[in-house]
């Protein structure tokens, strides 16, 4: 369950035992940072990238289209801001402008409206892991562990330059 995601799978049984043995030591769920909790349960890592998209959705009898850009993408969908108001569970089609690929989505999150644009989180209705044409980091990836590029020492130290 949720404990399996918070702790490694090997330690999940111990985590459950500890939770039963010492319930008073746990912080109430209302104290937990909601975004941290959601981040721990995501199916894939988010990549914060602005990718141009065309959003198509039905508004009454009319087809509405809007060019916008993503704020973040993952293997299951994206977050973006729209000029038009949307509702949870509303269906839409997103077109990746660079590849011309289309995928059907549904709205799973509707945020606050800022500057006339509403933040929306959308999820693909069928698997489309390669829709964004980017490689997502593995689940256990930590940005702090990112390695710096190796620079050829011969290029940076004059005494090692080749003649």
C-alpha positions as CSV (number, residue, x, y, z in Angstrom):
1,X,0.0,0.0,0.0
2,X,1.2,3.6,0.7
3,X,3.9,2.4,3.0
4,X,5.4,0.4,0.2
5,X,5.9,3.6,-1.7
6,X,7.3,5.5,1.2
7,X,9.8,2.9,2.2
8,X,11.7,0.5,0.1
9,X,9.8,-2.7,-0.7
10,X,12.1,-4.9,1.4
11,X,11.4,-2.8,4.5
12,X,7.6,-2.5,3.9
13,X,6.7,-5.2,6.5
14,X,8.9,-3.5,9.1
15,X,7.3,-0.1,8.3
16,X,3.8,-1.5,8.8
17,X,4.9,-3.1,12.1
18,X,6.4,0.2,13.3
19,X,3.3,2.1,12.3
20,X,1.1,-0.2,14.3
21,X,3.5,-0.3,17.3
22,X,4.0,3.5,17.6
23,X,1.0,5.3,16.2
24,X,1.6,8.4,18.4
25,X,5.0,9.1,16.9
26,X,3.6,9.6,13.4
27,X,2.7,13.1,12.2
28,X,-1.0,13.6,11.5
29,X,-1.7,13.3,7.8
30,X,-2.9,17.0,7.8
31,X,0.7,18.0,8.8
32,X,2.3,16.3,5.8
33,X,3.1,18.5,2.8
34,X,0.5,17.5,0.2
35,X,2.8,18.0,-2.8
36,X,5.5,15.9,-1.1
37,X,3.0,13.1,-0.6
38,X,1.8,13.2,-4.2
39,X,5.4,13.4,-5.5
40,X,6.2,10.1,-3.6
41,X,3.3,8.3,-5.2
42,X,3.8,9.4,-8.8
43,X,4.0,6.7,-11.5
44,X,6.9,8.5,-13.2
45,X,9.1,11.5,-12.6
46,X,8.0,14.9,-13.7
47,X,10.2,16.8,-16.1
48,X,9.7,20.6,-15.9
49,X,9.9,21.5,-19.6
50,X,8.0,23.9,-21.8
51,X,6.9,21.9,-24.9
52,X,4.5,23.5,-27.5
53,X,1.2,21.7,-27.7
54,X,-2.2,22.2,-29.4
55,X,-5.2,21.5,-27.2
56,X,-8.4,20.5,-28.8
57,X,-11.6,20.1,-26.8
58,X,-15.4,20.2,-27.3
59,X,-17.2,23.2,-25.9
60,X,-20.9,22.7,-26.4
61,X,-21.4,22.2,-30.2
62,X,-18.1,23.9,-31.1
63,X,-14.6,22.5,-31.3
64,X,-12.2,24.7,-29.3
65,X,-8.4,24.8,-30.1
66,X,-5.7,26.6,-28.3
67,X,-1.9,26.7,-28.7
68,X,-0.1,26.6,-25.4
69,X,2.9,25.0,-23.8
70,X,3.4,22.5,-21.0
71,X,4.8,23.4,-17.6
72,X,5.7,19.8,-16.8
73,X,5.4,16.5,-18.5
74,X,5.6,12.9,-17.3
75,X,5.0,9.5,-19.0
76,X,1.3,9.7,-18.2
77,X,0.4,13.3,-19.1
78,X,1.3,16.9,-18.4
79,X,0.4,20.1,-16.6
80,X,-0.4,23.3,-18.6
81,X,-2.3,26.6,-18.5
82,X,-5.3,27.2,-20.7
83,X,-7.3,30.3,-21.6
84,X,-10.5,28.3,-21.5
85,X,-12.1,26.9,-18.3
86,X,-12.0,23.1,-18.1
87,X,-13.7,20.7,-15.7
88,X,-12.4,17.5,-14.1
89,X,-12.9,14.4,-16.2
90,X,-13.4,16.5,-19.3
91,X,-11.9,14.9,-22.4
92,X,-9.5,16.6,-24.8
93,X,-6.9,15.9,-27.4
94,X,-3.3,17.1,-27.1
95,X,-1.1,17.4,-30.2
96,X,2.7,17.5,-29.8
97,X,3.5,20.3,-32.2
98,X,7.1,19.0,-32.8
99,X,6.1,15.5,-33.7
100,X,2.4,16.1,-34.9
101,X,1.4,13.1,-32.7
102,X,-2.1,13.3,-31.1
103,X,-3.2,11.6,-27.8
104,X,-6.6,11.7,-26.1
105,X,-6.5,12.9,-22.5
106,X,-8.8,13.6,-19.6
107,X,-8.5,16.5,-17.1
108,X,-7.5,15.1,-13.6
109,X,-6.7,18.4,-11.9
110,X,-8.0,22.0,-12.2
111,X,-6.1,24.7,-10.4
112,X,-6.5,28.3,-9.7
113,X,-6.9,30.8,-12.5
114,X,-4.0,33.3,-12.8
115,X,-3.7,36.1,-15.4
116,X,-6.8,34.7,-17.2
117,X,-5.3,31.2,-17.5
118,X,-6.3,28.1,-15.7
119,X,-3.8,25.5,-14.6
120,X,-4.8,22.0,-15.6
121,X,-3.3,18.6,-15.1
122,X,-4.2,16.1,-17.8
123,X,-3.6,12.3,-18.1
124,X,-3.4,10.2,-21.2
125,X,-6.4,7.9,-21.6
126,X,-4.1,5.2,-23.0
127,X,-0.4,4.5,-22.5
128,X,1.7,6.9,-24.5
129,X,5.1,6.9,-22.8
130,X,7.0,8.1,-25.9
131,X,4.6,10.9,-26.8
132,X,7.0,13.6,-25.5
133,X,10.0,12.0,-27.2
134,X,12.2,12.5,-24.1
135,X,13.8,10.0,-21.7
136,X,12.4,10.2,-18.2
137,X,14.7,9.7,-15.2
138,X,14.4,6.4,-13.4
139,X,12.1,6.3,-10.3
140,X,15.0,6.3,-7.9
141,X,16.7,9.3,-9.6
142,X,17.9,12.1,-7.3
143,X,18.9,15.4,-8.9
144,X,21.5,15.9,-6.2
145,X,23.3,12.8,-7.5
146,X,23.7,14.3,-10.9
147,X,27.3,13.9,-12.2
148,X,29.2,16.8,-13.7
149,X,30.6,16.3,-17.2
150,X,34.2,15.0,-17.3
151,X,36.4,17.6,-19.0
152,X,39.6,16.4,-20.7
153,X,42.4,17.5,-18.4
154,X,44.7,18.0,-21.4
155,X,42.5,20.8,-22.6
156,X,42.3,22.6,-19.3
157,X,45.9,22.3,-18.0
158,X,48.5,23.9,-20.3
159,X,51.3,21.6,-19.1
160,X,49.4,18.6,-20.4
161,X,48.6,20.0,-23.9
162,X,49.8,18.0,-26.8
163,X,52.2,19.6,-29.2
